[in-house]
């Protein structure tokens, strides 16, 4: 994660999501779960994550 953080500037919420995803690779993670973890609305988080990472999750 530190390499990701150094290579580009990401918001705190996106960094929290990426960390959470890496820590929970063994289970299915929903956008709602990530939204609860970050304190953001699921729809907003989905747009923010896609904008900052240029990646889209199947469930996002």
C-alpha positions as CSV (number, residue, x, y, z in Angstrom):
1,X,0.0,0.0,0.0
2,X,2.8,2.4,0.7
3,X,4.0,2.1,-2.9
4,X,0.5,2.9,-4.1
5,X,0.4,5.9,-1.9
6,X,3.8,7.2,-3.1
7,X,3.1,6.7,-6.8
8,X,0.0,8.9,-6.9
9,X,-2.0,11.1,-4.5
10,X,-5.2,9.4,-3.3
11,X,-7.8,10.6,-0.9
12,X,-7.8,9.2,2.6
13,X,-11.1,7.4,1.8
14,X,-9.6,5.6,-1.2
15,X,-6.5,4.6,0.8
16,X,-8.8,3.2,3.5
17,X,-10.7,1.2,0.9
18,X,-7.5,-0.2,-0.7
19,X,-6.1,-1.2,2.7
20,X,-9.4,-2.8,3.7
21,X,-9.6,-4.7,0.4
22,X,-6.0,-6.0,0.9
23,X,-6.8,-7.0,4.5
24,X,-9.9,-8.9,3.5
25,X,-9.0,-10.5,0.2
26,X,-10.3,-13.8,1.6
27,X,-13.9,-12.7,1.5
28,X,-16.4,-10.9,-0.7
29,X,-16.5,-7.2,-0.1
30,X,-19.4,-5.0,-1.0
31,X,-19.4,-1.3,-1.8
32,X,-21.8,-0.8,1.1
33,X,-19.2,-2.4,3.4
34,X,-16.5,-0.1,2.1
35,X,-18.8,2.9,2.4
36,X,-19.5,2.0,6.0
37,X,-15.8,1.6,6.7
38,X,-15.0,5.0,5.2
39,X,-18.1,6.9,6.4
40,X,-19.1,7.8,2.9
41,X,-22.3,7.2,0.8
42,X,-21.9,4.1,-1.3
43,X,-22.7,5.9,-4.6
44,X,-20.2,8.7,-3.9
45,X,-17.5,6.3,-2.8
46,X,-18.0,4.3,-6.0
47,X,-17.5,7.4,-8.2
48,X,-14.6,8.6,-6.1
49,X,-12.8,5.2,-6.2
50,X,-13.2,5.0,-10.0
51,X,-12.1,8.5,-10.6
52,X,-8.9,8.3,-8.4
53,X,-7.8,4.8,-9.4
54,X,-9.2,4.6,-12.9
55,X,-10.5,1.1,-11.9
56,X,-13.9,-0.1,-11.5
57,X,-15.0,-3.1,-9.4
58,X,-17.6,-5.5,-10.7
59,X,-19.8,-4.6,-7.7
60,X,-19.1,-0.9,-7.8
